[in-house]
Amino acid sequence: MFDDLSDKLNLAFKKLKGHGKLSEKNIAAGMREIKLALLEADVHYKVVKQLVADVKQRALGKEVLVSLTPGQQIIKIVNEELCSLLGSEHEDINLDGENPVAVMLVGLQGSGKTTTAGKLARLLRKQNRKPYLVPADVYRPAAIDQLIKVGAQLSIPVFESDPKMDPAAICQEARIEALKQGCDTLLIDTAGRLHIDQELMGELVRIQSEINPSEILFVADAMTGQDAINIAKAFDNALNIGGVILSKMDGDARGGAAISIRAITGKPIKFIGIGEKLSEIEAFHPDRMASRILGMGDVLTLIEKAQSVVDEKKAVELEKKLKKNQFTLEDFRDQMVQIRKMGSFSDLIKMIPGMGQSKQLKNLQVDEKEFVRIEAIINSMTPIERRQHNIINGSRRKRIAKGSGTSVQAVNKLLKNYTQVMKMMKKINKGGMRGLGRGMLPF
């Protein structure tokens, strides 16, 4: 997401940074490029107009013209204005009220409501809530079955909806059942339509009045671009939505909807869906998103991802093993599995400041299947082979290759890389970074 916009904005910034001092003419030219970049990213024209005007006004002030680094000052101003546009601070789901509180997910058909319901249920459980999934879409074939499957995947209870029942009645009965099961949060997956119609809105208003939800979240497909903004306004007019979840952000390199929707509707983006897996959802932090858009990384989200998958006790044990040079292939596999849980390697690189702007890293094609092959190779080894790689001779390598569905060459490559890492760790343990440096120098 935002790849095209980040590239174009950074090109504009590069030109501005090329001037020791900035004149009104330089700034006007830079603003034109920023304006075009935003419009091409499908950002709403009213939002672009306001953003450019605000940046230009500040850019022509003393904070830029008298600065020793005027180009960097403009980047700082764009970052601040973009952050303000996106909402300044993260707003969480409103779960105030008597248990079980209800959260309604609304939106058009195909926007990703059902999957998002599962993602939110998983998130809430991590926050020690007890979610209860409610399929209230009685029109779409297999909608109820889909949510039941999502619940089974997550081991989260799902209300057994009857397709012949009225959706408002389903929600009422689900609340009674949730109380019996000790659940404190209803996540209601409502019906959608291909287009907004009075029948749909009437049904949603009826559910709202019967259930009195603490939160109504509009789920928008980010790939619909500016259409998502108009649809959000229609849902808000009927239901007074509390916030927005942008789904399928991984499929939209432009990101115009994310930048525009808050400014036009006045409703905060609370979460973004970044993939199809039930773990692939992120809380929306305007400051972090502004930083990502400008190619400046997102260290806080990277740290949060790491903390969510790392077992602290195992991390301490691993540190001891590394110091004693006892890092086995089993440990190597476990670490790789944890890194894969954080997301794709390419996405993780972009979260490191400066890395997203590196041409070499940006064009780096990471074969995610390679991690699967490595895991298969290590899994095909016996426990003693994983702990003592030196015993892996020719016949063992053939057996491991056959068992993992790979080749002897792939097994050799893994063992060679592992041995090199172990040598490097040994040098670090002996002489710190100086020891590592000596080992890498040809003299």
Buried (B, 14 or more C-beta within 10 A) or exposed (E): BBBBBBBBBBEBBEBBBEEEEBEEEBBEBBBEBBBEBBBEBBBBEEBBEBBBEBBBEBBBEEBBBEBEEBBBBBBBBBBBBBBBBBBBEBBEBBBEEEBBBBBBBBBBBBBBBBBBBBBBBBBBBEEEBBBBBBBBBBEBEEBBEBBBBBBEEBEBBBBEBEEEBBBBBBBBBBBEBBEEEEBBBBBBBBBBBEEBEEEBBEBBEBBBEBBEBBBBBBBBBBBBBBBBBEBBBEBBEBBEBBBBBBBBBBBBBBBBBBBBBBBBBEBBBBBBBBBEBBBBBBBBBBBBBBBBBBBBBBEEBBEBBBEEBBEEEEEEEBEEBBEEEEBBBBBBBBBBEBBBBBBBBEBBBBBBBEBBBBEEBBEEEBEEEEBEBBBBBBEBBEEEBBBEBEEBEEEBBEBBBEEBEBBBEBBEBBBEEBEEEBEBBBBBBEEEEEBBEEBEEEE
